[in-house]
Every structure is written in structure tokens, then in C-alpha cells.
Amino acid sequence: MAARKNKRAKTIDLSPSDTKLQNNQLELEINNKVYKQFIEQIGNGTSQAQKELLSVIGLIAERGALNRMRYVDNQFYDLFKKSGMYKALDDIYIQEMQHQNQKFDKKITFSDFITQLIFTFTFINRNKRVETKRLKQAWNLFKHLIYKLERKLEPQDWMGSFGDDSLKLKRILKKIDGRMIEVKRVFQAMQGLIDCQENLNNFIKKFKCQFCLIHMIDLCGYPDTLAALELKSATFEAFAVSYLMIIASSSYLLSNLIGNNEEINKRSGSTVGFMEAVAELSLERNHAVDQNQQRKQLQSEIRYYNQGNFNYVMKYGNSLELKIIVKKLKFVQSEIELIAADQENDELKSKFLLQVFNNIGNIVKDLRYGTQFCHSKPALLKLIDEQIEEVGGLEEIDSNVKRINYGIKQQALSVLKQVNNPIDINNVEHIRKELPEVEQDNDEEDEQQVEVVRKYNVVFEQLENNSNNNEQEDEDDDEETNEDDVDYDEDSSSSQRKGRRHSYAFDDGDDDGDEEKCNVQ
């Protein structure tokens, strides 16, 4: 296995020392070797949309990794560098070279390091049943990469380190016997490290370290294999109750929108599985001819596959609200298909990726805060209320989420002004690395941040004009269809509703006057 890896690494290595290659020759080498071999490793995927999306991001990552010291005007290099992935991997590589010991004394180039990382996750994701010897070899390499992250990074580094808790993580790693299911324990241990954090800045640093690994898994592996599902399920289920819950949920939704998520519904019991179960139940409520029989059958399936979340579905599920959210999910899926349809324009794809991420973020906000039609406490927030009691309380976490979101939107607004530099979806890490140091107590500063949010939403208005009219007509029809099933309550807080509506890219309701709170019996 190792020999095959080294052989392939030599085949695709275009290191900066090779000065004889001209620009056109370099582009040809990348297209014919690196690009094709990378796609070969991740496979064709489960759909054309997945293949195209992975192709674009993979091409960006590979070109950026192999050209990190030259051709800095390359648009793929710029995207890769802005994403934050370049900084993370480069720091790991530098620290590895500076802190070599006798156990890991083999020097590798940066290109080889990236290739090794890709091969490792690809092998783990694509081989759920393999020989014990090969499995242990892959797992040992995976532990080696974790070792680099938790051991070699200095505390002052922006990615942070596991500090005093590193011994705890190492003890857990020693108990793992090489089975694929044991990968889940690593991230469950990381969940414990996350939950004990009181300092928000330290938490964010540790989160970035882990998010780098998870994002590589999403990009390089089959999202529908059992091993990948177990791994992502444990990871994002841990992140679902964290300060950065919205970011993790958005990324998880994206990874499942472009792949087969049937097993996630059945096995994970995660927040995303809960979302999908509620949405599916909502559709059955509204469209089934024989509602009682269909509903009982669906309830039985959800109870079997997702027992822990079923009570929340029945107690807090709002069919009208969730039906709207399902339509928004379909809208995002259509955007991904549009990306797949364009075979050549990489710059356009990168802009669409940013729009897709923004829309997914709005869907998660709908699940957390409610839509413009239903502002009763939605099911997702009810579920999280109980999960986060031990983390620090809902009020504290909401305050931090609000603070982070303001920082995100300020950074995003400045980045969006750079028209000549396309933005990749990976910019979520780059945008988040400079967060506000203190809470905004000044009223004038609060007004400025609200204005930033408003301008941020305007940026996407033109991109959505073609689709908003059709979406609005569909939602109006749905509202009329379900009019008899909705009870209205005028006691809702108008100030809260106005605050929540600032971030909705899909908002097509009326901003004037009081809105009504709906509950579906």
C-alpha cells in the first residue's frame, strides 16, 4: 500500500524546484495527471452533481498545493489560499519539519504531504471491509496525521493545540484496535474536549483544527460509505451543540445534499437526521391521500431508525414551516445541479458555491429561529435547548453565535467587494479567523452591524431575482392550502421577528405591520 502511495506521489509531484516547466506546460501537466488522478481516487460519486462539485474543489486544492510558491496570480491558487485550508495544511507541514523525531524521521515535500493526506482519507472512506493488515496500516497513518495536529502545533499557533488534554486523546488512540467503527471514538473524545472549554477564543482555535480534518474527508471520500457516515455522524453530532452549531450544520447539509444520505437517517440519530425526519413527516401530513395510515407507517419507520428524536418530531413539528424549508432545500439542490451543468466556467462555479453556502445557512437559521410565516419556537431549537444545558446555557450560546455571525458578515462584505477574485465555499474558515474580541456594547456600533447585515443581504439580491418569483408563488400556494390548519396568535414579539428576518435571503414576506404566530395541531 505504501509503495503504491509513493509511486503515485512521484507521478504527480510538480514541486517548485522544477523550474524548467513553462506556464502552459504546467497547466497541461496538472490537467492530465493531478486532476485526473485525484478524481480517480474519490471515484465518480453517487451523482453527476457530486462529481462536478468535488472536481471543482479538488482542482482548486491540488493546484493550490502544488503551486504554493509560484504563479501566485493563478485563480485556483487564490481560492485555495483564501479558503483557510492552505494556511492550515501549510502550518501542519512546517511544524512537522521543525519538530521531527526518530519515530517520524522521513522528510516529505509539501506536495507529498497533501497527497498522503488525500490517500489516507480516501482509503478509509472507500474500504469499509478490507483485510486486517491493510486496515491497520491505513489506521496507523490516520493516527499519525492526528498526532501531527495534536502534538506538533504550538499553543500560539492560530490553529491551537490540544494542550494538557493531549494525553487523554493519546490514551484513547492507544485503545483503538483498527476497526473502522473506532474512528468514531476519536471524535467523541474531541467532543469532551470541546464541552469543557470556557474560553471562546480557545474553543474556536480547537474547532478549526478539527474542521480541517473533517472538510478533507468530505472532499476526498465517498459520502455514502458506512465508514464515512459513522465518522461524520459522530463528528457533527458533537458539533451540533457547540458555539459554532450553525456552521457545522450547514457544512453537514451540503455534504449530504450532494450525496446519498439514506443511511444517515437510519443510523446517526443526529441533528441532521432529525431535520430530515421532521421534513419527511411534514410532507406526508400534507400530501398523503390516506393521512392516518401513511402517517402511522412513517411514524413507525422514524421510531425504529431515530427513536431519540421521534418525540421531538411529534411534539414540536410544524408542518407548514417545515414544508417551506423543504422547498428551500430543493432550491439549493437545483443550484448544485446548475453548477454541474457548467463544464468549463470555474469562476462562475466558485461564485455559485458561495451562494449555495449562504442559502444553506439560511435554511439552518429557519430551523433554529423559524420562518417568516411561523415564529413559534421551532423543533430544532427545542431539541438543542435540552442538549446544551450542560454546555453553558442557551442565552450564553446565542449571544456568542450572534457575535460570531456579525463578524462573519463584516468579513464577507469586505471579501465580496473584490469582484476580480472569485470566492470559494471554503472561505468560511478564512472569514472566521478574525472575530471580534469583545461584545458590542455601544448602541452606535450595534446599528452599524445591523447595517452591515442589511448590505450583506443586498449582495445576493440580484443572484436570486430569477428564482424568487417562482419560489414566492409556490410558498403563497402552500400557505393557502394549509390555511385551515393554522391557528394564529398575535402575542408574538414583533421586535424578535424583525431581528430574525435580517438574515433571510429567501425573505419574500411583508416587513410592515405585526406578523402572526402559527402552530399546527
Buried (B, 14 or more C-beta within 10 A) or exposed (E): EEEEBBEBBEEBBBEBEEEEEEEEEBBEBBEEBBBEBBBEBBBEBBBEBBBBBBBBBBBBBBBBBBBBEBBEEBBBBBBBBBBBBBBBBBBBBBBBEEEEEEEBEEEBBBBBBBBBBBBBBBBBBBBBEBEEEEBBBBBEBBBBBBBBBBBBBEEEBBBBBBEEBBEEBBEBBEEBEBEBEBBBBBBBBBBEBBBEBEEBEEBBBBBBBBBBBBBBBBBBBBBBBBBBBBBBBBBBBBBBBBBBBBBBBBBBBBBBBBBBBEBBBBBBBBBBBBBBBBBBBBBBBBEBEEEEEBBEEBBEBBBEBBEEBBEBBBEBBBBBBBBBBBBBBEBBBEBBBBBBEEEEEBEEBBBBBBBBBBBBBBBBBBBBBBBBBBBBBBBBBBBBEEEBEEBBEBEEBBEBBBBBBBBBBBBBBEBBEEEEBBBBBBBBBBBBBEBEEEEBEEEEEEEEBEEBBEEBBEBBEEBBEEBBEEBEEBBEEBBEEBEEBBEEEEEBEEEEBEBBBBBBBBBBBEEEEEBBBBBBE
